[in-house]
Amino acid sequence: MDELMIQYALLFSSLTLFFAWFLTKKVIVPNIARKNFPPSPPKLPIIGNLHQLGSLPHRSLRLLAQKHGPLMLLHFGSTPVLVVSSADAARECMKTHELDFADRPRVDIVKQIFYNMKSLISFPYGEYWRQLKTILVHQLLSYKRVQSFNVIRSAFGRKHSENELGKKFLMAIAEGQKMLINLSIGEFVPWLSWTNRLSGFNYRIEKVVKQMDESLNELIQEHLDNGLKTSRGEEAKDETNREYFLDVLLNIYNDNIAGASIDMDGIKALIKDIFGAGTETTMIVLEWAMTELLRHPKVMKKLKIEVREILNGKLDITFDDLEKMNYLKAVIKETLRYHPPVGLIPREVRQDVKIMGYDIGAGIVVIINVWAIGDDPERFEPDRFFNSSVDFKGLHYQFIPFGGGRKICPGIGFAMETVKLVLANLVHKFDWELPDGAKGEDIDMSEVRALTVPRKNPLLAVAAPCYF
Ligand code: HEM
């Protein structure tokens, strides 16, 4: 009997082994083998390629791409990540297969910050995303409104951009952004997600989300208590009558604007979109533009001459004046190419797709390395854009500081008018130099790792007023 049992056991294990071998050889392996995945650098157990990201991922990923090619498959923990590093590859993803690449990665922390992804940035491509985009583009950022808003204080109003409540909200946004870049290992290796609780990561994120929510609720309540403004994009006569983004959104919520609808979480998520995506990016362009002007005195001089000639002794700058400043536009474009504020654009693949002969599976996270794609990363030269038709509106894939395809940044007009206006004013009204007789080449050019790519240390410069 015992012998029979042993024979049964042997037969059973042999059958199991044969079945496993058959599955691996004939079913699973051929399926994988038939797939043509993009090249991958070697990875470590558990963390995958996370250790290769370094302190400035846009730079480390460019170095890796120079070795492994414009489409690379990395692993952040167990999460597969496709890295796109050439204009041709970006065109394939953002234009040819636009819809297949139109989602953002579904990271837990993003879900928490954006009310279960109810924001334009995070919501999967589809009907709700289209509704939010229509509200943002047609109600908040239309050309008429861009001109009628006081561009800097347009979200809540002057009072809130300077008072405690506004500051508290901005601090919570900054903290949330920091947490988004310092994602814990638990986000990439699901079976290690318990470490998020242990390390206090979950607690910190809950605290930040609560802070943002509380300050948003207070801001909304104040706007409701003070009566909503309904200037409908007309130029308001004074600050007290000006209609801000929040008024527009609350009017849509109250059904005062035909053809649009939004719920309260949607309003709050959209406000976070505007602050998260719109304020720091714009500031970063301005700071890098001033840095490059101080490093390149000839460029500064040429810009000053253009601005002052067009203004011809006039103090205030109008939108029409800005339109004529072609060298100013070239300086800003070159700054966006050389220091793209969003160095890495995150996307997620919606369904299996073939790109440049490679098989890319649904659910794979995609990173488009905007900085690596903008060629000639060693030279700042605005003249390359002077009288050139290359633009950032998503048609020229070698220059995509605002992204491309349907997910292209909806704030381009708003951002560009702000940057042009502020930069033109800075060079028109002041002469600039570095402190203590320092030279351009002494400026510290270090970048810091963030969701965006800002200067590591603030730029210090001395302004002397110009008299007309
Ligand atoms: C110089 C300033 C700015 C830069 C460089 C910038 C860059 C970008 C980039 C690269 C994307 C991703 C696009 C893609 O996936 O293809 C994006 C998305 C976005 N930006 Fe901007 N942005 C700027 C200013 C603004 C402003 C001022 C606003 C709003 C007032 C804004 C709102 C958004 C939103 C809502 C999205 C998400 C769009 C979506 O996912 O459908 N951005 N931006």
Residues whose N, C-alpha, C, O or C-beta is under 5 A from the ligand:
A	BS01	HEM	L120 I121 D273 I274 A277 G278 T281 T282 V285 P341 V342 I345 P346 I400 P401 F402 G403 G404 R406 K407 I408 C409 P410 G411 F414 A415
